[in-house]
Amino acid sequence: MLKRNIISKISIGLLTSAALFSFILPSQEAHATFFRSEPTLHVETVDSNKEWTTSDIEVTYKPNFFVGASYVEFNFPYRFHANTRDSLNGRTLNYTQILNDGQTVRVPVYAFSSSQFKLVMVRKTLPNVGTHRVTAELQKFGRHYHHAEATVEIAPR
């Protein structure tokens, strides 16, 4: 008899909690349309955009989404290389955050961290003429979210 009363009270408590949270929390569809907007990525050269010259490169990524415990990852085209002189949001990169011979930067981010990520690549020799594509995205549990792409145009000398 005592076991039935305890199980009955637990069941009623769980059902009440579920009903309460269904009113408080928005539905998945409402959440997707109200809170989500497209991520943005902006890439620009600071000093010059001519091939084989030296310039700082600023890459600004805004996921436009709540950033929980995850990673932000930047991917650069051939001949763009990050190193430990470069910084993300004012903090220099650690060698463990630089992958693929400097063509990938992956930095852990935590809840309530910045909603904008500004990567400054210092004194880079710009590659050959053309349009070069840079990508950024959030990674969580091995999955990629909020992918954004931008191009940087390199002009002839």
Backbone torsions as a table, in degrees:
resi	resn	phi	psi	omega
1	MET	NA	-43.4	-179.5
2	LEU	-64.8	-38.7	178.9
3	LYS	-63.4	-41.3	179.2
4	ARG	-62.4	-42.4	179.4
5	ASN	-63.3	-42.6	179.4
6	ILE	-65.0	-47.0	179.4
7	ILE	-63.4	-39.9	178.4
8	SER	-63.1	-44.3	179.7
9	LYS	-66.4	-39.7	177.1
10	ILE	-63.4	-44.2	179.7
11	SER	-61.7	-44.0	179.2
12	ILE	-64.5	-40.4	178.5
13	GLY	-63.0	-42.5	179.0
14	LEU	-65.7	-42.8	178.6
15	LEU	-64.7	-40.4	178.4
16	THR	-64.2	-42.7	178.6
17	SER	-62.6	-43.6	179.9
18	ALA	-62.8	-43.0	179.2
19	ALA	-64.7	-41.7	179.8
20	LEU	-63.2	-46.6	-179.1
21	PHE	-69.5	-26.1	177.8
22	SER	-68.1	-26.6	176.5
23	PHE	-83.6	-35.3	-176.4
24	ILE	-77.1	-48.1	-176.6
25	LEU	-82.1	135.2	177.7
26	PRO	-70.9	158.4	178.3
27	SER	-69.4	162.8	-179.1
28	GLN	-61.0	-39.3	-179.5
29	GLU	-66.1	-44.0	178.5
30	ALA	-64.5	-39.2	179.2
31	HIS	-63.5	-42.1	-177.4
32	ALA	-66.4	-37.9	-177.7
33	THR	-84.0	-29.4	-175.6
34	PHE	-86.1	-42.3	-171.9
35	PHE	-97.2	-10.7	-172.7
36	ARG	-105.5	131.4	168.3
37	SER	-134.6	167.2	-174.7
38	GLU	-69.0	139.1	175.4
39	PRO	-69.8	154.1	179.3
40	THR	-125.4	150.3	176.9
41	LEU	-139.4	130.1	179.8
42	HIS	-127.7	129.4	-180.0
43	VAL	-124.9	131.5	175.8
44	GLU	-147.3	148.6	173.0
45	THR	-90.2	141.7	-172.7
46	VAL	-90.1	-52.3	-171.8
47	ASP	-91.0	-36.8	-175.8
48	SER	-158.3	158.0	173.0
49	ASN	-124.6	19.5	-178.7
50	LYS	-92.0	143.7	-177.5
51	GLU	-60.2	146.2	176.7
52	TRP	61.3	17.3	172.1
53	THR	-101.3	168.4	-179.0
54	THR	-101.3	134.7	-179.8
55	SER	-155.1	152.8	167.6
56	ASP	-77.5	150.5	177.8
57	ILE	-125.4	126.8	178.2
58	GLU	-108.6	126.6	179.8
59	VAL	-120.7	117.4	-178.4
60	THR	-116.2	121.3	-178.5
61	TYR	-116.8	126.7	175.4
62	LYS	-121.5	105.9	-179.1
63	PRO	-70.1	-19.3	-178.4
64	ASN	53.5	45.4	-178.0
65	PHE	-157.9	151.6	175.8
66	PHE	-60.1	126.2	-178.4
67	VAL	-98.8	110.3	175.5
68	GLY	-94.8	-157.5	177.9
69	ALA	-68.6	110.6	-178.2
70	SER	-160.8	-165.9	175.0
71	TYR	-124.6	146.6	168.5
72	VAL	-105.5	133.3	-176.5
73	GLU	-126.8	129.1	175.4
74	PHE	-110.2	136.6	176.9
75	ASN	-123.1	130.6	-176.2
76	PHE	-114.0	153.5	178.9
77	PRO	-74.6	172.9	177.7
78	TYR	-53.0	136.5	179.7
79	ARG	78.6	6.7	168.4
80	PHE	-106.9	124.6	-175.7
81	HIS	-134.5	126.2	174.8
82	ALA	-86.4	154.5	174.8
83	ASN	-147.6	-175.0	-173.9
84	THR	-75.8	-2.4	172.3
85	ARG	-83.8	-17.1	-178.2
86	ASP	-79.5	159.4	-176.5
87	SER	-137.1	152.6	174.5
88	LEU	-120.5	119.3	-177.6
89	ASN	51.9	40.6	175.6
90	GLY	85.6	-3.8	179.1
91	ARG	-109.9	128.3	-178.6
92	THR	-64.2	149.9	-178.7
93	LEU	-75.6	144.6	174.5
94	ASN	-89.2	150.0	-178.5
95	TYR	-61.0	-24.9	179.1
96	THR	-75.1	-13.7	179.6
97	GLN	-90.9	-5.2	-177.3
98	ILE	-107.5	120.8	-175.6
99	LEU	-123.8	168.4	174.5
100	ASN	52.7	49.9	178.9
101	ASP	56.4	35.5	176.1
102	GLY	88.5	0.1	-179.2
103	GLN	-86.3	-8.5	176.4
104	THR	-131.1	134.2	173.4
105	VAL	-120.9	122.7	179.4
106	ARG	-127.5	117.7	-175.2
107	VAL	-124.7	131.4	177.1
108	PRO	-70.0	142.0	174.7
109	VAL	-127.5	154.8	-174.7
110	TYR	-124.6	165.9	179.2
111	ALA	-53.8	142.5	179.7
112	PHE	64.5	21.1	173.4
113	SER	-83.9	-172.1	-175.0
114	SER	-60.3	148.4	175.2
115	SER	-96.3	2.6	176.9
116	GLN	-135.8	136.7	-178.6
117	PHE	-120.7	116.8	-178.4
118	LYS	-112.8	110.9	178.0
119	LEU	-98.2	124.1	178.0
120	VAL	-112.0	116.8	177.8
121	MET	-98.7	120.1	-169.9
122	VAL	-93.8	130.9	172.8
123	ARG	46.5	65.0	178.4
124	LYS	-99.0	139.3	173.0
125	THR	-80.3	119.3	-176.2
126	LEU	-72.0	142.8	-177.5
127	PRO	-77.8	-168.3	-177.8
128	ASN	-62.8	165.2	-178.2
129	VAL	-57.7	142.3	175.1
130	GLY	144.8	-177.0	177.7
131	THR	-101.9	123.5	-177.2
132	HIS	-116.0	134.2	-174.7
133	ARG	-99.7	132.7	176.2
134	VAL	-118.2	140.8	178.4
135	THR	-125.4	156.1	174.8
136	ALA	-145.8	150.0	178.9
137	GLU	-164.7	165.3	173.4
138	LEU	-96.5	144.4	175.3
139	GLN	-122.7	132.7	177.7
140	LYS	-142.8	125.9	-179.5
141	PHE	54.2	38.4	177.5
142	GLY	78.5	3.0	179.4
143	ARG	-108.5	152.1	-177.7
144	HIS	-102.2	133.4	-179.4
145	TYR	-132.6	152.9	170.9
146	HIS	55.3	53.6	179.6
147	HIS	-70.3	135.2	176.3
148	ALA	-137.8	146.8	179.6
149	GLU	-129.8	150.6	174.3
150	ALA	-149.8	160.6	177.8
151	THR	-120.4	153.9	173.8
152	VAL	-124.8	130.7	-176.5
153	GLU	-96.7	123.9	177.5
154	ILE	-105.3	125.3	-175.5
155	ALA	-95.5	158.7	176.1
156	PRO	-70.0	156.5	177.8
157	ARG	-75.2	NA	NA
